[in-house]
Each structure stands twice: as C-alpha cells, then as structure tokens.
Amino acid sequence: MTALWSALPYVVIALLIAGTVWRYRYDKFGWTTRSSQLYESKLLRIASPLFHYGILFVLAGHLVGLFIPASWTDGLGVSEHTYHLLSLWTGTVAGVATVLGIALLIYRRRTAGPVFRATTANDKLMYLVLLGAIVLGMWAKLSHATGEGYDYRATIAPWLRGVFTLQPDSALMADVPVLYQIHVVVGFALIALIPFSRLIHIFSAPVQYLFRPYIVYRSRDRRQLAARPERRGWERIQ
C-alpha cells in the first residue's frame, strides 16, 4: 500500500499531462462535450446547471480542505468543530445537487432515443467513475459525521500537498479509513480519465463569457438610423 500512495499520484499526473497533449495534437475536433442539446433540451435545462453548479462547489470544498492547512483556519478563529460542521453541511448539499444532476443526466441519456444512440462506452465509463467518486466521498463523509468527524486535514491533506512538493509521506495514508482511501483512488481514476473522455472540455470552458462586454444589436434600417439622434452610452433595447 505504501507504494500505491507514492506512485499513484505521479502516474495519474503523467497520464493527465500526456493525454491532454495527445488529445490536443491529434483530436482537436473531438475536444468537445459532444452536446446533445439539439436532441433534448427540456430536461437538460434542469440537469446540467444542477450538476455543474454542484460539482463546482464540491471542487471548491476539496481545494479548501486539502490545500489550506488547518493552522490557517485556526488562525482565523475557526475551530475544528466549526470547520467540520461547515464542511459536512455545505459538502452534503453540494454533493446531493451533483448526484441529482448526474442522475437526471443519466435518465435523460437513457430515455431520450437520439441521446441514447449517441452515447458511447466511454461515456458510460465516465458517468460510472464520476458518480462513484461523488457517492463514495459523501458516504465517507457521512459515515464519520458524528462528533468531531474524521480529520482528513491531518492525514490526506498533508500527504497530497507533499505530492506537489515531491515529498509525499505515504505513512500518513496508512491509517486513513478505507472509505476515504477508496474515494481517493476513484478520484485519481477520474482525473486520469479526463483527457480520454468528454471531461476534457473543462480545459476549454468559456470562462471569458463572464467578462465579455454586452452585445449591442442595432437596427439596419438606415431611415431609422438617420432619424435617431446620437446619444452616448448604452441604449435601451426596444
């Protein structure tokens, strides 16, 4: 098991980097979510935001819990018990939203004929690993919900930070509860799958859309343009 926690992260990082480079060089036109919105959009309008907002909050919670040392939150006056409760409740809400979103997406993909026919074996594997990672994380968290809970910031977090400093302390993972260990392994499997599935689109998410200026539509009727007085600034859309 010691070798697993020493080697697994670097194998996954190598697959992520090499796979992404390969995908960009040889499959640029496949670098997409392969959207099926044209086939069915009613259910997608509910499932997609539910899943995406949920997974963003889950990711944010993981980044805070794993990469911000407990000494920092202690310095801000946040006790371990308070942190545990915040992590438990916010993580559970985000996890439930994510699972509901995935469940609706899978239901839509199975019941909408054209969407189902466009589903590949790769998609099925991706959904299975993604759902497994989320459910296992919630299961591990809720199984240690009573009392102070399991303090993963004393074991998993420093081990993971050590991975990025090339000094992973595998001994920290030896006494981690089994559910947490399985969750970590499945989570790494999900990361390794990113370059080889539709999850690759996370590297080309249109974040710039949040900051682009508004698109102003103007009439092409030259008579209206000539009769309208010039004004500075934005104009109300008619």
Buried (B, 14 or more C-beta within 10 A) or exposed (E): EEEBBBEBBEEBBEBBEEBBEEBBEEEEEEBEBEEBEEBBEEBBEBBBEBBBBBBEBBEEBBEBBBEBEBEEBEEEEEEBEEBBBBBBEBBBEBBBBBBBBBBBBBEBBEEBEEBEEBBEEEBEBBBEBBBBBBBBBBBBBBEBEEEEBBBBBEBBBBBBBBBEEEEBBBEBBEEBBEBBBBBBBBBBBBBBBBBBBBBBBEEEEEEEEEEEEEEEEEEEEEEEEEEEEEEEEEEEEE
